[in-house]
């Protein structure tokens, strides 16, 4: 499954994981940034626009779950994937509840990473498309409302025109009738 190039952030305190993920994703055409701790990752999230963030759970300064909460609050459309060497069912459930899209246990291979990233990017694309569709539907409803208002105004104008025409026609007809009588010599 090929996806369009995206801006991806890898936040992990292990150099091997950061660089390995960067190389694999860059080979696929993605623009990859890396951060060696949670706070550095948070600074990059705030200063850039990332489609997807890979987060390690266990880091020295801030946990990946805490960073996940910040990211989801900052930009709910950013897809976050948790990566950890301490995978438990409880941790995976917590990560998903906090807004993570997926959960990958270390060590992982390039195919596992690419599959998760591609699926995450597809999810983001669908979310954005859904938001765009909702905006278009709202715009369409507004246009329909305005159209009904204009049609009502047009009916009011037509009624007004008919009323004025009718009101003017009677006196004009009477005047014409009197003029004919005068011209006929009466």
C-alpha positions as CSV (number, residue, x, y, z in Angstrom):
1,X,0.0,0.0,0.0
2,X,1.7,3.2,-1.2
3,X,0.9,6.4,0.5
4,X,1.8,10.0,-0.3
5,X,4.9,11.4,1.5
6,X,4.1,12.7,4.9
7,X,5.8,14.6,7.7
8,X,6.5,12.0,10.5
9,X,8.1,12.5,13.9
10,X,9.9,9.7,15.7
11,X,10.3,10.3,19.5
12,X,12.5,7.6,21.1
13,X,15.4,7.7,23.5
14,X,17.1,4.8,21.7
15,X,19.3,6.0,18.9
16,X,19.0,2.7,17.0
17,X,15.2,2.8,16.9
18,X,15.1,6.5,15.9
19,X,17.6,6.1,13.1
20,X,16.2,2.8,11.9
21,X,12.7,4.2,11.7
22,X,14.0,7.3,10.0
23,X,15.9,5.4,7.4
24,X,12.9,3.0,6.6
25,X,10.4,5.8,6.4
26,X,12.7,8.2,4.4
27,X,13.2,5.4,1.9
28,X,9.5,5.5,1.3
29,X,9.7,9.2,0.6
30,X,8.4,10.5,4.0
31,X,10.0,13.6,5.6
32,X,11.1,12.3,9.0
33,X,12.2,14.3,12.0
34,X,13.5,12.7,15.2
35,X,13.6,13.6,18.9
36,X,15.6,11.9,21.6
37,X,13.2,12.7,24.5
38,X,9.6,13.6,25.1
39,X,10.1,17.3,25.7
40,X,12.1,17.7,22.5
41,X,9.4,15.8,20.7
42,X,6.8,18.1,22.2
43,X,8.6,21.2,21.0
44,X,8.8,19.8,17.5
45,X,5.1,18.9,17.5
46,X,4.3,22.5,18.5
47,X,6.5,24.0,15.9
48,X,5.7,21.7,13.0
49,X,2.8,20.0,11.4
50,X,3.2,16.2,11.6
51,X,0.7,13.8,10.1
52,X,2.0,10.9,12.2
53,X,4.1,10.6,15.4
54,X,5.8,7.4,16.6
55,X,6.2,7.6,20.4
56,X,8.3,5.5,22.7
57,X,6.4,4.8,26.0
58,X,9.4,4.8,28.4
59,X,11.6,7.9,28.2
60,X,13.6,9.6,30.9
61,X,11.8,13.0,30.9
62,X,8.2,12.3,30.1
63,X,6.3,9.1,29.3
64,X,5.0,8.5,25.8
65,X,1.4,8.3,27.2
66,X,1.7,11.8,28.7
67,X,3.1,13.1,25.4
68,X,0.3,11.3,23.6
69,X,-2.2,13.2,25.7
70,X,-0.6,16.5,24.8
71,X,-0.4,15.8,21.1
72,X,-4.1,14.6,20.9
73,X,-5.1,17.8,22.7
74,X,-2.9,20.0,20.5
75,X,-4.0,18.4,17.2
76,X,-6.6,15.6,17.3
77,X,-5.9,14.8,13.6
78,X,-2.3,13.8,14.3
79,X,-2.0,10.0,14.2
80,X,0.1,8.6,17.1
81,X,1.6,5.1,17.2
82,X,3.1,3.9,20.4
83,X,6.3,1.9,20.2
84,X,7.7,0.1,23.3
85,X,9.9,-2.7,24.5
86,X,7.6,-3.1,27.6
87,X,4.4,-4.2,25.8
88,X,1.6,-5.3,28.0
89,X,-2.1,-5.6,27.2
90,X,-2.9,-3.0,29.9
91,X,-0.5,-0.6,28.3
92,X,-1.8,-1.1,24.9
93,X,-5.4,-0.6,26.1
94,X,-4.4,2.6,27.9
95,X,-2.6,3.9,24.9
96,X,-5.6,3.3,22.6
97,X,-8.0,4.9,25.2
98,X,-5.7,8.0,25.3
99,X,-6.0,8.3,21.5
100,X,-3.2,6.2,20.0
101,X,-4.0,4.7,16.7
102,X,-1.7,1.6,17.0
103,X,0.7,0.0,19.3
104,X,4.0,-1.7,18.1
105,X,6.1,-3.9,20.4
106,X,9.9,-3.6,20.1
107,X,11.8,-5.1,18.4
108,X,9.9,-4.7,15.2
109,X,10.9,-5.1,11.5
110,X,10.6,-2.6,8.7
111,X,7.5,-4.3,7.3
112,X,5.6,-4.0,10.6
113,X,6.6,-0.4,10.9
114,X,5.6,0.4,7.3
115,X,2.2,-1.4,7.6
116,X,1.4,0.5,10.8
117,X,2.5,3.9,9.4
118,X,0.7,3.4,6.1
119,X,-2.5,2.4,7.9
120,X,-2.2,5.3,10.2
121,X,-1.7,7.8,7.3
122,X,-4.7,6.3,5.6
123,X,-6.7,6.8,8.7
124,X,-5.6,10.4,8.9
125,X,-6.5,10.9,5.2
126,X,-10.0,9.5,5.9
127,X,-10.4,11.7,9.0
128,X,-9.4,14.8,7.1
129,X,-11.6,13.8,4.1
130,X,-14.5,13.2,6.5
131,X,-14.1,16.7,8.0
132,X,-13.9,18.3,4.6
133,X,-17.1,16.4,3.6
134,X,-18.8,17.7,6.8
135,X,-17.8,21.2,5.9
136,X,-19.1,20.9,2.4
137,X,-22.4,19.5,3.7
138,X,-22.8,22.4,6.1
139,X,-22.0,24.8,3.3
140,X,-24.6,23.1,1.1
141,X,-27.2,23.4,3.8
142,X,-26.4,27.1,4.1
143,X,-26.7,27.5,0.4
144,X,-30.1,25.7,0.4
145,X,-31.3,27.9,3.2
146,X,-30.3,31.1,1.2
147,X,-31.9,29.7,-1.9
148,X,-35.2,29.2,0.0
149,X,-35.0,32.8,1.3
150,X,-34.4,34.1,-2.2
151,X,-37.3,32.1,-3.6
152,X,-39.5,33.5,-0.8
153,X,-38.3,37.1,-1.7
154,X,-39.0,36.4,-5.4
155,X,-42.6,35.2,-4.5
156,X,-43.1,38.3,-2.4
157,X,-41.8,40.6,-5.2
158,X,-44.2,38.9,-7.7
159,X,-47.1,39.3,-5.4
160,X,-46.3,42.9,-4.8
161,X,-45.9,43.6,-8.5
162,X,-49.3,41.9,-9.2
163,X,-51.0,43.9,-6.4
164,X,-49.5,47.2,-7.6
165,X,-50.4,46.4,-11.2
166,X,-54.0,45.5,-10.2
167,X,-54.4,48.6,-8.0
168,X,-53.1,50.9,-10.8
169,X,-55.1,49.2,-13.5
170,X,-58.5,50.1,-12.0
171,X,-58.0,53.9,-11.8
172,X,-56.3,54.0,-15.2
173,X,-59.2,52.0,-16.7
174,X,-61.6,54.5,-15.2
175,X,-59.6,57.5,-16.5
176,X,-59.5,55.8,-20.0
177,X,-63.2,55.3,-19.9
178,X,-63.9,59.0,-19.0
179,X,-61.5,60.2,-21.7
180,X,-63.3,58.0,-24.3
181,X,-66.6,59.5,-23.2
182,X,-65.2,63.1,-23.4
183,X,-63.7,62.3,-26.8
184,X,-67.0,60.9,-28.0
185,X,-68.6,64.1,-27.1
186,X,-70.5,63.2,-24.0
